Amino acid sequence: PTNTSIAIILCYCLLPAAILASQQTTSTSSSPSISQSYTIHKSHVFHVTPSAVVTSVLSNIPRHPSRPFLDVDVSSSNLDDDAVISLVEGILNRQDGTTEQTVVLNLKLEMNRISPVGVSKVFDLLVGENNDKVVEEAKETADDIQVVDNSDESQKNEASCVEDNDVTASTIENASMDDEVETDPSQEEVITSPIASKPSSLRIEKLDLSYNDIGGEGINAPSAQLLNSVRRLFENENYSIIPNILLMENCGIGAAFCRSIGRGICNAFERNQIQSSDNTDGCLYEGRPSILRIGGNPAIGDAGAVALAAAFRMAASDDNNGGDGVIMEELDLSSCNIGDVGAEAISLALACNPSSLKRLDLSNNKITDVGAIALGRALIESRERTSGFALDQIILDNNALIGDDGAAALAKAVSAGAVRSVHLRSCSIRAEGAAEFGKALIEIVKHSKTRQFQSAQIEIEMSGNHFGISKPKKKKGAAYSASLLRDKASSNIKFIGKSLQSRIKGGFGMGLTTAESDDDEEEMGNVMGEILSDDEDVEEFDSDRLKAIARCGARLFSSEIINRASDSSVQAKQTNDDARLQIMVGMRQCCIDDGAIDALAAAKVGARKSGTILSIDIAMNAGVDDATKAALKGGEEGELLSSIAERHSNEMKRILEAQERREAAAEVAAARVQDQDRFLEDDLFDDFDYDYDEY
């Protein structure tokens, strides 16, 4: 072979190693949290074998690390079951408790070729179970496990355990524990390895298994072995190496998987109930996954939500009557095809077991006002049984059927101090729902002196709900196209003609016609604004403005705060910003017009006078300059914000005065009509007696 051929062959052979070496990065940032982390990136490696990737990763992990954090990323590297198992075994064996340094591991295994059997073996390694015994147990009990079919009929059968709002505890318990496998823990053996025989110096913070077809509802068949392994992972009877954060998003997980999780939680509670007296921090479930993110699995449905809710319901303890019996910090069930039945089951669990959950994500599901109302009522009920917030955050974004009624129920939960953060992005909230949140914030301000709300941060996220009156502009062709100019000119001429015709009919005394639509109202302000000079025309225009205010959610939200901020019951003494109540409101892309922005500025100024810092995010609303956005979102008032608030105050006074004049004129006109009616009813000829015979 020629020299060129030899060079090409050498490059082809050394290229994979060069790629692996180039992807080896060690953090050297000045940030304390990053500088103490040892990072190994081997993601998106397609030109080498899986075993080579594993060998490269393990060779870069020191047995006696000097840094407390280890981040390993092998996502999208085409790893199969054997490679993943070898990787996990290698990491565990390198941290065998021979050093005093505790290493915190973040392991990303997403988007590989892991099967249900592979994930089962990984979980068994973390728990410290004998794999042969686990496989034998799974074979013996496989015939007893009924895997949930992902059909409409099976979903109805699973969800039939909960009817309307009557979700009983026994019904949920039966629905969640059916088809589960009872195993005898005494028959399970423990691996005689560094994992079980020595106190490991490794702690797993995050394990990401997302985008692997492992749940049994995709291409891969369901695995009884995996269901048993999931149950043991949440039981954690041996107090082994369990990840604090477990991600299994878009993995084909179904209701059977949720049943196994729920069974593990219940078994752990039964065991820890005896040891609860020795617990000092109030959390009875330390050592098990506290953050579970299984979003993007539509096969979970209502049946899976009911199964998890049953576990939370059954794992109630006496500590919840006055303390914190936290079962899980965060539960992510977004995009899981959950409807009102699942939401009501979760509501019952929250009401029966307060503070068992801190953050709940039910976004991108099929929840309507019925489910939202159930959640709001449950939060209020649980608030009565706990000293603090019953739920730190609830996310219901992109549930398009949640409207004003559901928003009102959640607003009451906010005003009662039951939830700190409510997210309702891209729902169907209109003016009435936005106004309810304004009332809720005033109630919070009234109780801002209490211990719960001191230095608290309340968050109301309503972005993407079109409760404003401004309409987004739709471009027709290019910016200066002939068709666009022709349409605009035609529209202006038509509006001017209608206005002049109305003046001619009225003798130029009755003013312009009122806007018949939103487009006419906009043209009235842009084209014919200069014609509105006399008092009657201005009063007619103010009447339209009042109608607009009545259907603008941002204005109604602001008016609730402005009208009640001056009450003595909501006045608070001036304190520093650190001790003040902070309220953050999201109104991005809500079709907010200039008048609504003025109202929001006035609300911010009024809240500041009552001792509250109100931050409003109005980004992505057309026509708003950056200075105004920064003023409304920032903590300081500033001259710009004060001038905008004063402009709104003057405008509202003028409109109200015009309305009073109209009402007075209407009363005078009504009196005239009554006088005329009485005059016509009188008999003017009663005093005359004509003798028609004389003629």
C-alpha positions as CSV (number, residue, x, y, z in Angstrom):
1,P,0.0,0.0,0.0
2,T,1.0,3.6,-0.6
3,N,1.9,6.1,2.1
4,T,-1.4,7.8,1.4
5,S,-3.4,4.6,2.0
6,I,-1.5,4.0,5.3
7,A,-2.3,7.5,6.5
8,I,-6.0,7.1,5.7
9,I,-6.1,3.7,7.6
10,L,-4.3,5.2,10.6
11,C,-6.7,8.2,10.7
12,Y,-9.7,5.9,10.5
13,C,-8.4,3.8,13.3
14,L,-7.3,6.7,15.6
15,L,-10.4,8.8,14.9
16,P,-12.7,7.2,17.4
17,A,-10.1,7.5,20.2
18,A,-9.5,11.1,19.2
19,I,-13.3,11.8,19.4
20,L,-13.5,10.2,22.9
21,A,-10.4,12.1,24.1
22,S,-11.8,15.4,22.7
23,Q,-15.1,14.9,24.6
24,Q,-13.3,14.4,27.9
25,T,-13.8,17.7,29.7
26,T,-13.0,18.7,33.2
27,S,-14.7,21.8,34.6
28,T,-12.3,24.7,35.5
29,S,-14.9,27.4,36.1
30,S,-14.5,29.8,39.0
31,S,-18.0,29.0,40.2
32,P,-17.7,26.9,43.4
33,S,-20.5,24.5,42.4
34,I,-18.9,23.8,39.0
35,S,-15.2,23.9,40.0
36,Q,-15.8,21.0,42.4
37,S,-17.4,18.9,39.7
38,Y,-15.6,16.3,37.6
39,T,-17.4,16.1,34.3
40,I,-17.2,13.3,31.7
41,H,-19.1,13.9,28.4
42,K,-19.4,11.0,26.0
43,S,-22.7,11.9,24.5
44,H,-23.6,11.5,20.8
45,V,-20.8,9.1,20.1
46,F,-21.7,6.9,17.1
47,H,-18.4,5.9,15.6
48,V,-17.2,3.6,18.3
49,T,-18.6,0.5,19.9
50,P,-20.6,0.8,23.2
51,S,-18.0,-1.1,25.1
52,A,-15.3,1.4,24.0
53,V,-17.5,4.2,25.3
54,V,-17.9,2.5,28.7
55,T,-14.1,1.7,28.9
56,S,-13.3,5.4,28.2
57,V,-15.7,6.6,30.8
58,L,-14.5,4.2,33.5
59,S,-10.8,4.9,32.8
60,N,-11.4,8.6,33.6
61,I,-13.1,8.0,36.9
62,P,-10.6,8.1,39.8
63,R,-10.9,5.6,42.6
64,H,-10.0,8.3,45.1
65,P,-11.6,11.5,43.7
66,S,-10.7,14.9,45.1
67,R,-13.9,16.5,44.0
68,P,-17.3,15.7,45.5
69,F,-19.3,15.9,42.3
70,L,-19.2,13.5,39.3
71,D,-21.2,14.2,36.1
72,V,-21.3,11.4,33.5
73,D,-23.2,12.0,30.3
74,V,-23.4,9.1,27.8
75,S,-26.8,10.1,26.3
76,S,-27.4,9.3,22.6
77,S,-24.4,7.0,22.4
78,N,-26.1,3.9,21.1
79,L,-25.5,2.0,24.4
80,D,-27.2,-1.4,24.8
81,D,-28.2,-3.3,28.0
82,D,-24.7,-4.9,28.4
83,A,-22.9,-1.6,28.1
84,V,-25.2,0.2,30.5
85,I,-24.9,-2.6,33.1
86,S,-21.1,-2.6,32.8
87,L,-21.0,1.1,33.2
88,V,-23.1,1.2,36.3
89,E,-21.2,-1.8,37.8
90,G,-17.9,-0.1,37.1
91,I,-19.0,3.2,38.7
92,L,-20.3,1.4,41.8
93,N,-17.2,-0.7,42.2
94,R,-14.9,2.3,42.0
95,Q,-16.8,3.9,45.0
96,D,-16.7,1.1,47.5
97,G,-16.4,3.1,50.7
98,T,-12.6,3.0,51.0
99,T,-12.4,6.8,51.0
100,E,-14.0,9.3,53.3
101,Q,-14.9,11.6,50.3
102,T,-18.6,11.2,49.4
103,V,-19.1,11.5,45.6
104,V,-22.4,12.8,44.2
105,L,-23.2,11.3,40.8
106,N,-25.3,12.6,38.0
107,L,-25.7,10.0,35.3
108,K,-27.4,10.6,32.0
109,L,-28.4,7.6,30.0
110,E,-31.2,9.1,27.9
111,M,-31.8,8.2,24.2
112,N,-29.9,4.9,24.1
113,R,-31.0,1.3,23.3
114,I,-31.9,0.2,26.8
115,S,-34.6,-2.4,27.1
116,P,-36.9,-3.1,30.1
117,V,-34.6,-6.0,31.2
118,G,-31.6,-3.7,31.1
119,V,-33.3,-1.1,33.3
120,S,-34.4,-3.8,35.7
121,K,-30.8,-5.0,36.2
122,V,-29.7,-1.4,36.7
123,F,-32.3,-0.9,39.4
124,D,-31.3,-4.2,41.0
125,L,-27.7,-3.1,41.1
126,L,-28.7,0.1,42.9
127,V,-30.9,-1.8,45.4
128,G,-28.3,-4.5,45.9
129,E,-30.5,-7.5,45.0
130,N,-29.4,-10.8,43.7
131,N,-30.1,-10.7,40.0
132,D,-30.6,-14.5,39.6
133,K,-33.1,-14.5,42.4
134,V,-34.9,-11.5,40.9
135,V,-35.2,-13.2,37.5
136,E,-36.5,-16.4,39.1
137,E,-39.0,-14.5,41.1
138,A,-40.2,-12.6,38.0
139,K,-40.7,-15.9,36.1
140,E,-42.7,-17.4,39.0
141,T,-45.0,-14.4,39.2
142,A,-45.2,-13.4,35.5
143,D,-48.5,-15.3,35.0
144,D,-50.1,-13.3,37.9
145,I,-49.3,-9.9,36.5
146,Q,-51.9,-8.3,34.3
147,V,-50.4,-5.8,32.1
148,V,-52.6,-2.9,31.3
149,D,-53.7,-2.7,27.7
150,N,-53.4,0.7,26.1
151,S,-56.8,0.6,24.5
152,D,-59.8,2.9,25.1
153,E,-61.8,0.0,26.6
154,S,-59.1,-0.8,29.2
155,Q,-58.7,2.8,30.0
156,K,-62.4,3.0,30.8
157,N,-62.2,-0.1,32.9
158,E,-59.3,1.3,34.9
159,A,-60.9,4.7,35.3
160,S,-64.3,3.3,36.2
161,C,-63.1,2.9,39.8
162,V,-63.6,6.7,40.2
163,E,-67.0,8.2,39.3
164,D,-67.5,11.9,39.0
165,N,-66.5,13.7,42.3
166,D,-67.1,10.7,44.5
167,V,-63.6,9.1,44.8
168,T,-63.5,7.0,47.9
169,A,-60.3,5.8,49.5
170,S,-61.2,2.1,49.2
171,T,-62.0,2.5,45.5
172,I,-58.6,4.1,44.8
173,E,-56.9,1.4,47.0
174,N,-58.5,-1.4,45.1
175,A,-57.8,0.2,41.7
176,S,-54.2,0.7,42.4
177,M,-53.3,-2.6,44.1
178,D,-55.1,-5.0,41.7
179,D,-52.8,-7.3,39.7
180,E,-49.9,-6.5,42.0
181,V,-47.4,-9.2,43.0
182,E,-47.0,-10.0,46.7
183,T,-43.4,-11.0,47.4
184,D,-41.8,-12.2,50.6
185,P,-38.9,-9.9,51.4
186,S,-37.3,-12.7,53.6
187,Q,-36.8,-14.8,50.5
188,E,-34.7,-12.2,48.7
189,E,-31.0,-12.5,48.9
190,V,-28.4,-9.7,49.1
191,I,-25.4,-9.5,46.8
192,T,-22.1,-10.0,48.5
193,S,-20.4,-7.1,46.7
194,P,-18.9,-3.8,47.7
195,I,-22.4,-2.3,47.2
196,A,-24.0,-4.3,50.0
197,S,-21.0,-5.4,52.2
198,K,-19.4,-2.0,52.6
199,P,-20.8,1.5,53.2
200,S,-20.6,3.1,49.8
201,S,-19.1,6.6,49.4
202,L,-21.3,7.2,46.4
203,R,-24.6,9.0,46.3
204,I,-26.7,9.3,43.1
205,E,-28.3,12.7,42.8
206,K,-29.9,12.2,39.3
207,L,-30.5,9.3,37.1
208,D,-31.9,10.1,33.6
209,L,-33.3,7.2,31.6
210,S,-35.6,9.3,29.4
211,Y,-36.3,8.4,25.8
212,N,-35.6,4.7,26.2
213,D,-38.4,2.3,25.3
214,I,-38.5,0.6,28.7
215,G,-42.0,1.0,30.0
216,G,-43.7,-1.9,28.1
217,E,-46.2,0.4,26.2
218,G,-43.9,0.9,23.2
219,I,-42.1,-1.6,20.9
220,N,-40.6,-3.6,23.7
221,A,-42.8,-6.0,25.5
222,P,-43.7,-5.5,29.1
223,S,-41.4,-7.0,31.7
224,A,-42.5,-8.5,34.9
225,Q,-39.0,-8.3,36.1
226,L,-38.9,-4.5,35.6
227,L,-42.1,-4.1,37.6
228,N,-40.7,-6.0,40.5
229,S,-37.4,-4.0,40.3
230,V,-39.3,-0.7,40.3
231,R,-41.2,-1.7,43.4
232,R,-38.0,-2.6,45.2
233,L,-36.4,0.6,44.2
234,F,-39.1,2.7,45.9
235,E,-39.2,0.3,48.9
236,N,-35.4,0.6,49.4
237,E,-35.5,-1.9,52.2
238,N,-31.7,-2.2,52.3
239,Y,-31.2,1.6,52.3
240,S,-29.0,1.2,49.2
241,I,-27.8,3.7,46.6
242,I,-31.0,5.2,45.3
243,P,-31.2,8.3,43.0
244,N,-32.8,11.3,44.5
245,I,-34.0,12.5,41.1
246,L,-35.4,9.8,38.7
247,L,-36.3,10.8,35.1
248,M,-38.2,8.4,32.9
249,E,-39.8,10.7,30.4
250,N,-41.2,9.4,27.1
251,C,-40.3,5.8,28.0
252,G,-43.6,4.1,27.2
253,I,-44.6,3.8,30.8
254,G,-48.2,2.8,31.6
255,A,-50.5,2.2,34.5
256,A,-48.8,-1.0,35.5
257,F,-45.6,0.8,36.1
258,C,-47.3,3.4,38.3
259,R,-48.9,0.5,40.3
260,S,-45.4,-0.8,41.0
261,I,-44.3,2.6,42.2
262,G,-47.3,3.0,44.4
263,R,-46.8,-0.5,45.9
264,G,-43.2,0.3,46.7
265,I,-44.3,3.6,48.4
266,C,-46.9,1.8,50.5
267,N,-44.5,-1.0,51.5
268,A,-41.9,1.6,52.5
269,F,-44.5,3.4,54.7
270,E,-45.6,0.2,56.4
271,R,-41.9,-0.5,57.3
272,N,-41.0,3.1,58.3
273,Q,-44.2,3.6,60.3
274,I,-42.5,1.7,63.2
275,Q,-39.4,3.8,62.9
276,S,-41.2,7.1,62.6
277,S,-40.4,8.0,66.2
278,D,-36.7,8.0,65.4
279,N,-37.2,10.4,62.5
280,T,-36.2,14.0,63.3
281,D,-36.7,15.9,60.1
282,G,-40.3,14.8,59.4
283,C,-39.6,13.1,56.2
284,L,-40.4,9.4,56.4
285,Y,-39.1,8.5,53.0
286,E,-35.5,9.6,52.9
287,G,-33.4,7.4,50.7
288,R,-36.0,6.9,48.0
289,P,-36.5,9.0,44.8
290,S,-37.9,12.3,46.0
291,I,-38.3,13.8,42.5
292,L,-40.1,11.6,40.0
293,R,-40.5,12.9,36.4
294,I,-42.4,10.5,34.1
295,G,-44.0,13.0,31.8
296,G,-44.6,12.3,28.1
297,N,-46.1,8.9,28.8
298,P,-49.7,9.0,27.5
299,A,-50.3,5.4,28.4
300,I,-50.4,6.4,32.1
301,G,-53.8,8.0,31.8
302,D,-56.3,8.2,34.6
303,A,-55.6,4.7,35.7
304,G,-51.9,5.4,36.4
305,A,-52.8,8.7,38.1
306,V,-55.3,6.9,40.3
307,A,-52.7,4.3,41.3
308,L,-50.2,6.9,42.4
309,A,-52.8,8.9,44.2
310,A,-53.8,5.7,46.1
311,A,-50.2,5.4,47.3
312,F,-50.2,8.9,48.5
313,R,-53.6,8.5,50.2
314,M,-52.6,5.2,51.9
315,A,-49.2,6.5,53.1
316,A,-50.8,9.0,55.5
317,S,-49.3,9.4,59.0
318,D,-50.2,11.2,62.2
319,D,-47.4,13.6,61.5
320,N,-49.4,15.2,58.8
321,N,-51.9,16.6,61.3
322,G,-49.3,19.1,62.3
323,G,-46.0,18.4,60.7
324,D,-44.6,17.5,57.3
325,G,-44.9,13.9,56.2
326,V,-43.3,14.4,52.8
327,I,-43.6,11.4,50.5
328,M,-42.2,13.1,47.4
329,E,-40.8,16.5,46.6
330,E,-42.0,16.6,43.0
331,L,-44.2,14.6,40.8
332,D,-44.2,15.3,37.1
333,L,-47.2,13.8,35.2
334,S,-47.2,16.2,32.3
335,S,-48.4,15.0,28.9
336,C,-49.8,11.7,30.4
337,N,-53.3,11.8,29.0
338,I,-54.8,12.5,32.5
339,G,-58.4,13.8,32.7
340,D,-60.7,14.9,35.5
341,V,-60.9,11.4,37.0
342,G,-57.1,11.4,37.6
343,A,-57.1,15.0,38.8
344,E,-59.9,14.2,41.3
345,A,-58.0,11.2,42.6
346,I,-54.9,13.3,43.2
347,S,-57.1,15.9,44.8
348,L,-58.4,13.4,47.3
349,A,-54.8,12.3,48.1
350,L,-53.7,15.8,48.7
351,A,-56.7,16.5,51.0
352,C,-56.2,13.3,53.0
353,N,-52.4,13.6,53.3
354,P,-51.4,17.3,53.5
355,S,-47.8,18.3,52.6
356,S,-47.1,14.8,51.2
357,L,-46.2,16.5,47.9
358,K,-44.4,19.8,47.3
359,R,-44.6,20.3,43.5
360,L,-47.2,18.8,41.1
361,D,-47.0,19.1,37.3
362,L,-50.2,18.2,35.4
363,S,-49.5,20.3,32.3
364,N,-50.5,19.3,28.8
365,N,-53.3,16.9,29.9
366,K,-57.1,16.9,29.4
367,I,-58.1,18.4,32.7
368,T,-61.2,20.7,32.6
369,D,-62.8,23.1,35.1
370,V,-64.1,20.1,37.0
371,G,-60.6,18.8,37.8
372,A,-59.3,22.3,38.5
373,I,-62.1,23.0,41.0
374,A,-61.5,19.6,42.7
375,L,-57.8,20.5,43.1
376,G,-58.5,24.0,44.4
377,R,-61.0,22.7,47.0
378,A,-58.6,19.9,48.1
379,L,-55.8,22.4,48.6
380,I,-58.0,24.6,50.8
381,E,-59.0,21.6,52.8
382,S,-55.4,20.4,53.3
383,R,-54.4,24.0,54.3
384,E,-56.6,23.7,57.3
385,R,-54.6,20.7,58.5
386,T,-51.1,22.0,58.1
387,S,-49.1,25.0,59.3
388,G,-47.7,26.2,56.0
389,F,-48.4,25.9,52.3
390,A,-50.1,22.6,51.5
391,L,-48.5,22.7,48.1
392,D,-45.5,24.7,47.0
393,Q,-46.3,24.7,43.2
394,I,-49.0,23.3,40.9
395,I,-48.6,23.5,37.2
396,L,-51.6,23.1,34.9
397,D,-50.3,24.7,31.8
398,N,-51.9,24.0,28.4
399,N,-55.0,22.4,29.7
400,A,-57.2,24.2,27.2
401,L,-60.5,23.4,28.9
402,I,-59.6,25.1,32.2
403,G,-61.5,28.4,32.2
404,D,-62.7,31.1,34.6
405,D,-64.4,28.6,37.0
406,G,-61.3,26.5,37.5
407,A,-59.2,29.7,37.8
408,A,-61.5,31.0,40.5
409,A,-61.2,27.8,42.5
410,L,-57.4,27.9,42.3
411,A,-57.4,31.7,43.2
412,K,-59.3,30.9,46.4
413,A,-56.6,28.3,47.2
414,V,-54.0,31.1,46.7
415,S,-55.9,33.5,48.9
416,A,-56.2,30.9,51.6
417,G,-52.4,30.3,51.7
418,A,-52.8,26.7,50.4
419,V,-50.4,27.1,47.4
420,R,-47.5,29.4,46.8
421,S,-47.2,29.1,43.0
422,V,-50.0,28.5,40.4
423,H,-49.2,28.1,36.7
424,L,-52.0,28.3,34.2
425,R,-50.3,29.1,30.9
426,S,-52.2,28.8,27.7
427,C,-55.5,27.8,29.2
428,S,-58.9,29.5,28.6
429,I,-58.9,32.1,31.3
430,R,-60.7,35.3,30.4
431,A,-61.6,38.5,32.3
432,E,-63.5,36.9,35.2
433,G,-60.7,34.5,36.0
434,A,-58.1,37.2,36.0
435,A,-60.2,39.3,38.3
436,E,-60.4,36.5,40.8
437,F,-56.6,36.3,41.0
438,G,-56.6,40.1,41.7
439,K,-59.0,39.5,44.6
440,A,-56.8,36.7,45.8
441,L,-53.7,38.8,45.9
442,I,-55.5,41.5,48.0
443,E,-56.5,38.8,50.5
444,I,-52.8,37.7,50.7
445,V,-51.7,41.3,51.3
446,K,-54.2,41.6,54.2
447,H,-52.5,38.6,55.9
448,S,-48.9,39.6,54.8
449,K,-48.0,40.2,58.5
450,T,-48.6,36.6,59.4
451,R,-45.6,34.3,59.7
452,Q,-46.5,32.3,56.7
453,F,-46.4,35.2,54.3
454,Q,-43.5,37.1,55.7
455,S,-40.8,37.3,53.1
456,A,-42.9,34.9,50.9
457,Q,-42.9,34.8,47.2
458,I,-46.2,34.2,45.5
459,E,-46.3,33.4,41.8
460,I,-49.3,33.6,39.5
461,E,-48.5,32.6,35.9
462,M,-51.3,33.4,33.4
463,S,-49.3,33.9,30.2
464,G,-50.8,32.8,27.0
465,N,-54.4,33.4,28.1
466,H,-55.9,36.0,25.7
467,F,-57.9,38.0,28.2
468,G,-56.8,41.3,26.8
469,I,-58.7,43.3,24.1
470,S,-55.8,43.9,21.7
471,K,-55.8,41.7,18.6
472,P,-52.5,40.5,17.1
473,K,-51.8,42.1,13.7
474,K,-51.9,39.8,10.8
475,K,-49.8,40.9,7.9
476,K,-51.3,40.6,4.4
477,G,-48.4,40.3,2.0
478,A,-45.3,42.4,2.2
479,A,-45.0,45.5,4.4
480,Y,-45.8,47.9,1.6
481,S,-47.6,45.7,-0.9
482,A,-50.3,47.0,-3.1
483,S,-53.0,44.7,-1.7
484,L,-52.2,45.8,1.9
485,L,-52.4,49.5,1.0
486,R,-55.6,49.0,-1.0
487,D,-57.3,47.1,1.9
488,K,-56.3,49.7,4.4
489,A,-57.5,52.6,2.2
490,S,-60.8,50.8,1.5
491,S,-61.3,50.2,5.2
492,N,-60.6,53.8,6.2
493,I,-62.9,55.2,3.5
494,K,-65.7,52.9,4.5
495,F,-65.4,53.9,8.1
496,I,-65.3,57.6,7.3
497,G,-68.4,57.2,5.1
498,K,-70.3,55.5,7.9
499,S,-69.3,58.2,10.3
500,L,-70.3,61.1,8.0
501,Q,-73.6,59.4,7.2
502,S,-74.4,59.0,10.8
503,R,-73.7,62.7,11.4
504,I,-75.9,63.8,8.5
505,K,-78.8,61.7,9.9
506,G,-78.3,63.1,13.3
507,G,-78.1,66.7,12.2
508,F,-74.4,66.8,13.2
509,G,-75.5,66.8,16.8
510,M,-75.5,63.2,17.9
511,G,-71.8,62.5,17.3
512,L,-70.2,59.4,15.8
513,T,-71.7,56.0,15.8
514,T,-70.4,53.6,18.4
515,A,-68.0,50.9,17.3
516,E,-69.9,47.9,16.1
517,S,-66.9,45.5,16.3
518,D,-63.3,45.5,17.6
519,D,-62.0,46.5,14.2
520,D,-64.4,49.5,14.1
521,E,-63.2,50.4,17.6
522,E,-59.6,50.3,16.5
523,E,-60.3,52.4,13.4
524,M,-62.2,54.9,15.6
525,G,-59.1,55.5,17.6
526,N,-56.6,55.6,14.6
527,V,-58.5,57.3,11.8
528,M,-61.2,59.4,13.4
529,G,-59.6,60.3,16.7
530,E,-59.3,64.0,15.8
531,I,-63.0,64.4,15.0
532,L,-64.0,63.5,18.6
533,S,-63.8,67.0,19.9
534,D,-67.2,67.9,21.3
535,D,-68.3,66.6,24.7
536,E,-71.0,64.3,23.4
537,D,-68.6,62.6,21.1
538,V,-66.1,62.1,23.9
539,E,-68.7,60.7,26.2
540,E,-69.8,58.3,23.5
541,F,-66.1,57.2,23.1
542,D,-65.8,56.8,26.9
543,S,-68.8,54.5,26.9
544,D,-67.0,52.2,24.5
545,R,-63.9,52.4,26.7
546,L,-65.9,51.3,29.7
547,K,-67.3,48.4,27.7
548,A,-63.7,47.5,26.8
549,I,-62.6,47.6,30.4
550,A,-65.4,45.2,31.4
551,R,-64.0,42.5,29.1
552,C,-60.3,43.1,29.7
553,G,-58.8,40.7,32.2
554,A,-55.7,42.8,32.9
555,R,-57.8,45.9,33.7
556,L,-60.2,43.9,36.0
557,F,-57.2,42.3,37.7
558,S,-55.7,45.7,38.3
559,S,-58.9,47.4,39.4
560,E,-59.3,44.8,42.2
561,I,-55.9,45.8,43.5
562,I,-56.3,49.6,42.9
563,N,-59.7,49.9,44.5
564,R,-58.8,48.0,47.6
565,A,-55.2,48.9,48.1
566,S,-56.2,52.1,49.9
567,D,-58.3,50.2,52.5
568,S,-56.8,50.4,56.0
569,S,-57.1,46.6,56.3
570,V,-54.5,46.1,53.5
571,Q,-52.2,48.8,54.6
572,A,-48.8,47.6,55.9
573,K,-46.0,49.4,57.6
574,Q,-43.0,50.2,55.5
575,T,-40.2,47.6,55.8
576,N,-37.2,46.7,53.8
577,D,-37.6,44.8,50.6
578,D,-36.2,41.6,52.0
579,A,-39.0,41.4,54.5
580,R,-41.8,42.4,52.2
581,L,-44.3,40.1,50.5
582,Q,-43.3,39.6,46.9
583,I,-45.9,38.7,44.2
584,M,-44.9,37.7,40.7
585,V,-47.5,37.7,37.9
586,G,-46.9,36.5,34.4
587,M,-49.0,38.1,31.6
588,R,-46.9,37.4,28.6
589,Q,-48.7,37.1,25.3
590,C,-52.1,38.1,26.7
591,C,-53.1,40.6,24.1
592,I,-52.7,43.5,26.5
593,D,-53.2,47.0,25.1
594,D,-51.9,50.4,26.2
595,G,-54.7,51.1,28.6
596,A,-54.3,47.8,30.3
597,I,-50.6,48.5,30.8
598,D,-51.4,51.8,32.4
599,A,-53.8,50.0,34.8
600,L,-51.1,47.4,35.7
601,A,-48.7,50.2,36.5
602,A,-51.2,51.8,38.8
603,A,-51.8,48.4,40.4
604,K,-48.0,48.0,41.0
605,V,-47.8,51.5,42.6
606,G,-50.8,50.7,44.8
607,A,-49.4,47.4,45.9
608,R,-46.1,49.2,46.8
609,K,-48.0,51.5,49.1
610,S,-49.5,48.5,50.9
611,G,-46.1,47.1,51.6
612,T,-46.0,44.5,48.7
613,I,-43.6,44.2,45.9
614,L,-45.6,43.4,42.7
615,S,-43.7,42.2,39.7
616,I,-45.6,41.9,36.4
617,D,-44.1,40.3,33.3
618,I,-45.7,41.6,30.1
619,A,-43.2,40.5,27.5
620,M,-44.4,39.3,24.1
621,N,-47.3,41.7,24.0
622,A,-47.3,43.8,20.8
623,G,-46.4,47.5,21.0
624,V,-44.8,47.5,24.5
625,D,-41.4,49.2,24.7
626,D,-38.5,47.7,26.7
627,A,-38.5,50.5,29.3
628,T,-42.1,49.8,30.3
629,K,-41.5,46.1,30.5
630,A,-38.5,46.6,32.8
631,A,-40.4,49.1,34.9
632,L,-43.3,46.7,35.5
633,K,-41.1,43.7,36.1
634,G,-38.6,45.4,38.4
635,G,-38.8,46.1,42.1
636,E,-38.4,49.9,42.0
637,E,-41.2,52.3,41.0
638,G,-39.2,54.9,39.1
639,E,-40.4,58.1,37.4
640,L,-41.7,56.2,34.3
641,L,-43.9,53.9,36.3
642,S,-45.3,56.7,38.4
643,S,-46.1,58.8,35.3
644,I,-47.9,55.8,33.7
645,A,-49.9,55.2,36.9
646,E,-50.8,58.9,37.1
647,R,-51.9,58.8,33.5
648,H,-54.2,55.9,34.2
649,S,-55.6,57.6,37.3
650,N,-56.4,60.8,35.3
651,E,-57.9,58.8,32.4
652,M,-60.2,56.8,34.8
653,K,-61.3,60.0,36.5
654,R,-62.2,61.6,33.2
655,I,-64.1,58.5,32.1
656,L,-66.0,58.3,35.4
657,E,-66.9,62.0,35.2
658,A,-68.2,61.6,31.7
659,Q,-70.2,58.6,32.8
660,E,-71.7,60.6,35.6
661,R,-72.7,63.4,33.2
662,R,-74.3,60.8,30.9
663,E,-76.2,59.4,33.8
664,A,-77.4,62.9,34.9
665,A,-78.4,63.7,31.3
666,A,-80.3,60.4,31.1
667,E,-82.2,61.2,34.3
668,V,-83.1,64.7,32.9
669,A,-84.3,63.2,29.6
670,A,-86.3,60.6,31.5
671,A,-88.0,63.3,33.5
672,R,-88.9,65.2,30.4
673,V,-90.5,62.1,28.9
674,Q,-92.5,61.6,32.0
675,D,-93.7,65.2,31.9
676,Q,-94.7,64.9,28.3
677,D,-96.6,61.7,29.0
678,R,-98.5,63.3,31.9
679,F,-99.3,66.3,29.7
680,L,-100.7,64.1,27.0
681,E,-102.8,62.2,29.5
682,D,-104.5,65.3,30.8
683,D,-107.9,66.3,29.3
684,L,-107.4,69.8,28.0
685,F,-111.0,70.2,27.1
686,D,-112.6,69.5,30.5
687,D,-113.3,73.2,31.2
688,F,-115.3,73.7,28.0
689,D,-118.9,72.6,27.3
690,Y,-119.7,72.9,23.7
691,D,-123.3,72.8,22.5
692,Y,-123.1,71.3,19.1
693,D,-126.9,71.6,18.6
694,E,-126.5,75.4,18.2
695,Y,-124.5,74.9,15.1
